[in-house]
Amino acid sequence: MYNLAPANAPWFEHLIDSVRALGEAAREWQLADQSARLLEAGVELERRNLHEGKILVKGSEGRGWDSNPRRRGPHEHAVFDLQKIYMEHRFVTRRNYEHAALLYASGAARAIAQVQAGEQPERVLFTIDADRIPMVGGYKINALGNYVDAKKIAAAYGQVLRMDQAGEYAEHLAGREYVADHEASEMFEAGVYAQGLPDAAYAYGRLAEDALQFVLLGPRETHRKELAERRAAEQQAQAAPESSDVADPEDVFDYGMDREPFDGHGDGQQAATEDGGE
């Protein structure tokens, strides 16, 4: 169970949860891709000792190509089928892992940029494409000042950018009708280099998520001061007397202006006056 911020928490707590959710999604696809790689590697012919026993197969119609029994190796056939299945599965997991990792990196970078601009976003906002899939945005992070890992982030960004560009270059060459020999070599090298993009983007996202905590130090402190001022005002209001309990200055001892003075003996007798007395 994740420790999510309550509904009435300040905006930056929800923003932190939003970026963390992107990281968890990328992590799920990373684990799925790792499992797919293990499955694919498990059926590589170089690692398998195939049983060479054969079976006979023929068609049920009794005529045509399949009318005569033919030999087939069931173990070999199974391994080949699994290779195709796992290769297709690995393609799906890798594609989704790459996309999720880049969403994580770009989402964290966007959150940092918005906070630096003085905005108060509660969620990371993405534009969706025609298939309603979130689109990856820019993932460069600027102006981290004296943040301790600023150099690490800059280096990680450079690596992600180079791998991303290498993948685009490889796809560009692969889509051409004619590729020269030297271009084919470049395409292969670029494709191999771009294979590391998902892991590089995920690592960059982790660094960016930590950097978000750094840029939120200012808003956190501002929120703390606002809470302190609000509490002080509430305590001051509670300590002040109610307006109905405050006596009107004009009503204090006004009876002495139009009534006879008491004699001060505490017996309620009025004092003697110059005109008479007991």
C-alpha positions in Angstrom: 0.0 0.0 0.0 1.5 3.3 -1.0 1.5 6.3 1.4 -0.4 8.8 -0.7 -0.9 12.4 0.3 -4.4 13.0 1.7 -6.9 14.9 -0.4 -6.4 18.2 1.6 -2.6 18.0 1.4 -0.8 21.0 -0.3 -0.3 21.0 -4.0 3.3 19.9 -4.0 2.5 16.6 -2.1 0.2 15.6 -4.9 2.8 16.6 -7.5 5.3 14.3 -5.8 2.8 11.4 -5.9 2.2 12.1 -9.6 5.9 11.8 -10.5 6.3 8.8 -8.2 3.5 7.0 -10.0 5.3 7.6 -13.3 8.4 5.9 -11.8 6.4 3.0 -10.5 4.9 2.5 -14.0 8.3 2.5 -15.6 9.6 0.1 -13.0 6.8 -2.4 -13.8 7.7 -2.3 -17.5 11.4 -2.7 -16.6 10.7 -5.9 -14.7 8.5 -7.2 -17.5 11.2 -6.5 -20.0 13.8 -8.2 -17.9 11.5 -11.3 -17.7 11.0 -11.2 -21.4 14.7 -11.1 -22.0 15.2 -14.2 -19.8 12.4 -16.1 -21.6 13.9 -15.2 -25.0 17.4 -16.2 -23.9 16.1 -19.5 -22.6 15.2 -20.7 -26.1 18.3 -19.6 -27.9 19.6 -22.6 -29.9 23.2 -22.0 -28.6 22.0 -22.7 -25.1 19.7 -25.7 -25.8 20.5 -29.3 -26.4 17.7 -30.3 -28.7 16.4 -33.9 -28.7 16.8 -35.2 -32.3 13.9 -37.7 -32.1 11.4 -37.4 -34.9 7.7 -38.0 -35.5 5.8 -38.6 -38.8 3.1 -36.2 -39.9 0.7 -36.3 -42.9 -2.5 -34.7 -44.1 -5.9 -36.0 -43.3 -7.1 -35.7 -46.9 -4.7 -38.4 -48.3 -3.7 -36.4 -51.4 -1.5 -33.5 -52.3 1.7 -32.4 -50.6 0.7 -33.7 -47.2 -0.5 -37.1 -48.4 3.0 -38.6 -47.8 4.2 -38.8 -44.2 7.1 -36.4 -43.4 9.5 -36.3 -40.5 9.3 -33.6 -37.9 11.4 -32.9 -34.8 8.8 -32.0 -32.1 11.4 -30.6 -29.7 13.0 -28.4 -32.4 9.6 -27.3 -33.6 8.6 -26.2 -30.1 11.7 -24.2 -29.6 11.3 -22.4 -32.9 7.7 -21.5 -32.0 8.7 -20.3 -28.6 11.5 -18.2 -30.1 9.0 -16.4 -32.3 6.5 -15.9 -29.4 9.2 -14.6 -26.9 10.8 -12.3 -29.6 7.4 -10.7 -30.2 6.7 -10.5 -26.5 10.1 -8.9 -25.9 9.4 -6.3 -28.6 6.2 -5.3 -26.9 7.8 -5.1 -23.4 10.8 -3.1 -24.6 8.7 -0.6 -26.5 6.5 0.0 -23.5 9.4 0.1 -21.1 11.1 2.7 -23.3 7.9 4.8 -23.5 7.2 4.6 -19.8 10.8 5.5 -18.9 10.7 8.5 -21.2 7.4 9.6 -19.7 8.9 9.3 -16.2 11.9 11.4 -17.2 10.0 14.0 -19.1 7.2 14.2 -16.5 9.7 14.9 -13.7 11.5 17.4 -15.8 8.2 19.2 -16.6 7.3 19.3 -12.9 10.7 20.9 -12.1 10.3 23.5 -14.8 6.8 24.4 -13.6 7.9 24.8 -10.0 10.9 26.9 -11.1 8.5 29.1 -13.0 6.5 29.8 -9.9 3.5 27.5 -10.8 1.8 25.2 -8.4 0.8 22.1 -10.4 -0.9 19.2 -8.5 -0.4 16.7 -11.3 1.9 16.2 -14.3 0.1 17.1 -17.5 0.7 15.2 -20.7 -0.8 15.6 -24.2 -2.3 12.5 -25.7 -2.1 11.3 -29.3 -4.8 10.0 -31.6 -4.7 6.6 -29.7 -5.1 8.4 -26.3 -1.5 7.5 -25.4 0.4 10.2 -23.4 3.1 11.8 -25.5 6.7 12.2 -24.3 7.7 15.8 -23.8 11.1 17.5 -23.3 13.2 16.1 -20.5 16.0 18.7 -20.2 16.4 20.2 -16.7 17.9 23.7 -16.2 18.9 26.1 -13.4 19.5 23.6 -10.6 22.0 26.1 -9.1 24.0 24.5 -6.2 22.1 21.2 -6.2 24.6 18.5 -5.3 23.7 16.2 -8.2 23.4 18.9 -10.9 26.4 17.5 -12.8 25.1 13.9 -12.7 21.8 15.1 -14.1 23.5 17.0 -16.9 25.6 13.9 -17.8 22.6 11.6 -17.6 20.6 13.9 -19.9 23.4 13.9 -22.4 23.4 10.1 -22.5 19.6 9.9 -22.9 19.7 12.5 -25.7 22.4 10.7 -27.6 20.7 7.3 -27.3 17.4 8.8 -28.4 19.0 10.4 -31.4 20.8 7.2 -32.3 17.5 5.3 -32.3 15.9 7.9 -34.6 18.9 7.7 -36.9 18.8 3.9 -37.1 15.0 4.0 -37.9 15.6 6.7 -40.5 18.2 4.5 -42.3 16.1 1.4 -42.0 13.2 3.1 -43.7 15.2 4.0 -46.8 14.9 1.9 -50.0 18.7 1.8 -50.5 21.3 1.8 -47.8 25.0 1.9 -48.6 27.4 -0.5 -47.0 28.9 2.1 -44.7 25.4 3.3 -43.8 24.3 -0.2 -43.0 27.2 -0.5 -40.5 26.2 2.9 -39.0 22.6 1.8 -38.7 23.6 -1.4 -36.9 25.9 0.5 -34.5 23.3 3.1 -33.8 20.6 0.5 -33.2 22.8 -1.4 -30.7 23.6 1.9 -28.9 20.0 2.9 -28.7 19.1 -0.4 -27.0 20.2 1.2 -23.7 17.7 4.0 -24.0 15.0 2.6 -21.6 17.5 1.9 -18.8 19.2 5.3 -19.3 15.9 7.2 -19.3 14.7 5.3 -16.2 17.9 6.2 -14.4 17.6 9.8 -15.5 14.0 9.9 -14.2 15.2 8.7 -10.8 17.7 11.6 -10.7 15.1 14.0 -11.8 12.6 12.9 -9.2 15.2 13.6 -6.5 15.9 17.0 -8.0 12.2 17.8 -7.7 12.5 17.4 -4.0 15.3 20.0 -4.1 13.3 22.6 -6.1 10.3 22.1 -3.7 12.3 23.2 -0.7 11.3 26.8 -1.3 7.5 26.1 -1.7 7.7 23.8 1.3 9.2 26.6 3.5 6.7 29.1 2.2 3.9 26.7 3.1 5.3 26.2 6.5 5.5 29.9 7.2 1.9 30.4 6.0 0.7 27.6 8.3 2.6 29.2 11.3 1.1 32.6 10.6 -2.4 31.1 10.3 -2.0 29.2 13.5 -0.7 32.3 15.3 -3.7 34.4 14.1 -6.1 31.7 15.2 -4.5 31.5 18.7 -4.6 35.3 19.0 -8.3 35.3 18.0 -9.1 32.6 20.6 -7.2 34.5 23.3 -9.0 37.9 22.7 -12.2 38.5 24.8 -15.6 38.4 23.2 -17.0 41.8 22.2 -20.1 41.3 24.4 -17.9 40.8 27.5 -16.3 44.2 27.2 -17.9 46.9 29.3 -18.8 50.2 27.8 -16.5 52.9 29.3 -19.5 55.2 29.6 -21.4 52.7 31.8 -18.6 52.3 34.3 -19.5 53.9 37.6 -21.9 56.3 36.0 -24.2 55.8 38.9 -22.1 58.2 40.9 -23.0 61.1 38.8 -26.8 61.1 39.6 -27.1 59.2 42.8 -26.3 60.0 46.5 -22.9 58.7 47.6 -22.7 55.8 50.1 -21.1 56.4 53.5 -18.4 53.7 52.8 -19.4 51.6 55.8 -20.7 48.8 53.7 -24.2 49.0 55.3 -25.9 50.6 52.3 -26.5 53.9 54.2 -26.1 57.1 52.3 -23.6 59.6 53.6 -24.7 62.8 55.3 -24.8 65.9 53.2 -24.0 69.5 54.1 -27.8 70.3 54.0 -28.6 67.8 56.7 -28.1 64.4 58.3 -28.8 62.4 61.3 
